[in-house]
């Protein structure tokens, strides 16, 4: 029987002892462990849900302690508990009001940034459209100018078609550098 139990036991390889000296070594050790088996899915913990600092603290305290001289020492613990709850309630109210104020400020800042971005975009869009319209107007003007001379040339060429073409200018002297 001793032999069967020995067969079942797995022989483990001795592990290397790693001494972590700084955060870089610790992070490298974690990454090495993750990269040993890349197919293994990584377990990422979910973000814990936000919970109240003091759950359901009452707004109204029914056991109001009086300041009479007859209060015994046994009531001190009750008073201390009520005072602790009241401080916790006030702290919770203060924290929530600060959080609400920060959320509101952040929302206003986002709206302001978005509005400014829209204004800049609208200004640039108007500038682009104005430039585009100007380019269209210039293009049309050039087309009109280009089409007008061609019409004039055709009309002038039709006028001169009945007449004899003028010979080349005879007064023109040949260029001495041009050796033909």
Secondary structure, DSSP 8 states (H G I E B T S, - for coil): -HHHHHHHS------------SHHHHHHHHHHHHHHSTTS------------SSTT--SS-SS-----TT--TTHHHHHHHHHHHHHHHHHHHHHHHHHHHHHHHHHHHHHHHHHHHHHHHHHHHHHHHHHHHHHHHHHHHHHHHHHHHHHHHHHHHHHHTTS------TT----TT---
